Amino acid sequence: MKVFVTGGSGFLAQRFIELARRGGHQIICYDTSNQGRRAEMWILGDITDHEALVAAMQSHQPEIVVHLATVLSDVCENDPVVGTGVNWRRRSSRAKRAT
């Protein structure tokens, strides 16, 4: 199965990718960083850039999307608007579009 993972360089994503690859799944990561690079394909991008995210998903046609992109607590504390936008608003809007 082709799996599109947002936040692919994060702690949870790296564990998920490792397990998914063991299960034979093809992983496409979308993140602002390419640390960890355990995926077959890595797309540098920011989930707050809606057009780029949609273009990447349309280009690769994943069968499933696993949204693990977040901003860390220090960023949320320093800039609650960014933290809320990425960690909650973006996630809920992606979920609504997927249904």
Buried (B, 14 or more C-beta within 10 A) or exposed (E): EBBBBBBBBBEEBBEBBEEBBEEEBBBBBBBBEEEBEBBEBBBEBBBBEEEBBEEBBEEBEBEEBBBBBBBEEEBBEEEEEEBEBBBEEBBEEBEEEEE
